[in-house]
Amino acid sequence: MRQRSDKARRKKIVGRTLLAVVCLLIGIGIYSLFSSVVLSVDAKEHHETPASFPAYEVVNMNKNSPIEYGGVKRKIVYLTFDDGPSPYQGEFLDVLKQNNVKATFFMVGQNMTPEREANMKRVVEEGHYAGLHSFTHDYKRLYKSGGSANFIEENKKTAALIKKITGSDPHLIRAPYGSAPQIGEAFRGDIANAGFKLWDWTIDSEDWKYLDHPARIMNNVIPNLHRDVEVILFHEKKTTLDILPQIIHDIRAKGYEFEAYNEKDHFPLNFHHDNRL
């Protein structure tokens, strides 16, 4: 009788042990499944593709100012012309006026000779923006001195000249050769602390390179128009002047309007995606 009782007791113990082991295994399985799901979701949420910043990276534009009118989204192009005032600036202004287009001129201080002051005044009087493009356009002086001091000093000097000649007080800089890779984070902070903003571009016409190939310039611009807001880099070159009416026509044919930069409606546009600028 006692042997039967011991056997029954052992069976109960073994049964309970097996049940505990099964429950433990089930619990581990559920936990592992739950953990894998959570980790999978977390990985998807936090996965980041490494960003690259080549010198002429196309900028992902998000214009902060309203680009809708009457419920319809507007498509805006900012024509920008660097390296003036040149001997052709007056003719650029004539073409823009004939086509009812406003633009932005980034000008170099040392090019502001007395005989060009009248056209500089026209830039402002006719509703365009007179922006800053350094004083010397000298790469070594601007970027190889070990800091931002020369860059900021040159643009302050150019701003003072523009104010003296035109009465406008510009704060927007187009960095010679673009902001990347030569303008680093600390350098950009110094620019912002000096009260300046900085624009690069979304489309490079490369008109400085194709002086004898206007079709190449056109092909660099028109097929690349696809964002709601485009900022196009040109220079005050004779070839650009000659094809400017066709450029304006083709841009309009794609449904775009033209605007000049307005400091009240500033939005960041730089290769570093730095919102300080």
CORKA-V161543 format. One record per backbone hydrogen bond with DSSP energy under -0.5 kcal/mol. NH is the residue of the N-H (numbers start at 1). CO is the residue of the C=O. E is the energy in kcal/mol with one decimal. If there is no record, write none. Layout:
{{NH/CO/E} {NH/CO/E}}
This chain:
{{5/1/-1.8} {6/2/-2.2} {7/3/-2.5} {8/4/-2.4} {9/5/-2.1} {10/6/-2.5} {11/7/-2.4} {12/8/-2.0} {13/9/-2.2} {14/10/-2.8} {15/11/-2.8} {16/12/-2.7} {17/13/-2.5} {18/14/-2.8} {19/15/-2.4} {20/16/-2.4} {21/17/-2.5} {22/18/-2.7} {23/19/-2.5} {24/20/-2.5} {25/21/-2.6} {26/22/-2.6} {27/23/-2.5} {28/24/-2.4} {29/25/-2.4} {30/26/-2.5} {31/27/-2.4} {32/28/-2.6} {33/29/-2.4} {34/30/-2.6} {35/31/-2.8} {36/32/-2.4} {37/33/-2.0} {38/34/-2.5} {39/35/-2.8} {40/36/-2.1} {41/37/-2.5} {42/38/-2.8} {43/39/-2.5} {44/40/-1.9} {45/41/-2.2} {46/42/-1.8} {47/43/-1.0} {50/48/-0.5} {57/54/-1.5} {61/59/-0.9} {69/72/-2.5} {72/69/-1.5} {74/67/-4.6} {76/74/-0.5} {76/228/-2.9} {77/257/-2.8} {78/230/-2.9} {79/77/-0.7} {80/78/-0.5} {80/232/-2.0} {81/104/-2.6} {82/234/-2.2} {83/106/-0.8} {84/106/-0.8} {89/86/-1.5} {92/88/-2.3} {93/89/-2.4} {94/90/-1.8} {95/91/-2.3} {96/92/-2.4} {97/93/-2.3} {98/94/-2.5} {99/95/-1.5} {100/97/-1.2} {101/96/-2.6} {104/79/-2.5} {105/129/-3.1} {106/81/-2.4} {106/104/-0.6} {107/105/-0.7} {107/131/-2.3} {108/84/-3.3} {109/134/-2.2} {110/135/-2.2} {111/108/-1.6} {112/109/-1.8} {113/111/-2.0} {116/113/-2.2} {117/113/-0.5} {117/114/-1.2} {120/116/-1.7} {121/117/-2.2} {122/118/-1.7} {123/119/-2.1} {124/120/-1.2} {125/121/-2.8} {126/122/-2.7} {127/124/-1.6} {128/123/-2.3} {129/103/-2.0} {131/105/-3.6} {131/129/-0.8} {132/172/-2.6} {133/107/-1.9} {133/134/-0.6} {139/137/-0.7} {142/138/-2.6} {143/139/-2.7} {144/140/-2.0} {152/148/-2.6} {153/149/-2.7} {154/150/-2.6} {155/151/-1.8} {156/152/-2.2} {157/153/-2.2} {158/154/-2.3} {159/155/-2.4} {160/156/-2.2} {161/157/-1.7} {162/158/-2.5} {163/159/-2.4} {164/160/-2.2} {165/161/-2.4} {166/162/-3.2} {167/162/-0.7} {167/163/-1.4} {168/162/-0.5} {173/171/-0.5} {173/197/-2.4} {174/132/-3.0} {175/173/-0.6} {178/175/-2.6} {183/179/-2.0} {184/182/-0.8} {188/184/-2.5} {189/185/-2.1} {190/186/-2.0} {191/187/-1.9} {192/188/-2.4} {193/189/-2.6} {194/190/-1.4} {195/192/-1.8} {196/191/-1.9} {197/171/-2.7} {198/277/-1.6} {199/173/-2.6} {200/269/-2.9} {202/231/-2.6} {203/231/-2.0} {205/203/-0.6} {205/233/-1.8} {209/206/-1.2} {210/206/-1.6} {211/209/-0.5} {213/210/-1.5} {216/213/-1.0} {217/213/-1.3} {218/214/-2.4} {219/215/-2.3} {220/216/-1.4} {221/217/-0.9} {221/218/-0.8} {222/218/-2.1} {224/221/-1.1} {225/222/-1.6} {226/224/-0.9} {230/76/-2.5} {232/78/-2.4} {232/230/-0.5} {233/203/-3.0} {234/80/-2.2} {234/232/-0.6} {236/82/-1.8} {237/235/-2.5} {241/237/-2.3} {242/238/-2.3} {243/239/-1.6} {244/240/-1.0} {244/241/-0.6} {247/243/-2.5} {248/244/-2.7} {249/245/-2.2} {250/246/-2.7} {251/247/-2.3} {252/248/-2.3} {253/249/-2.0} {254/250/-0.7} {254/251/-1.0} {255/252/-2.3} {256/251/-1.4} {257/75/-3.1} {259/77/-1.8} {265/262/-1.5} {266/263/-1.2} {269/198/-0.7} {273/270/-2.0} {275/273/-0.8} {277/274/-1.6}}
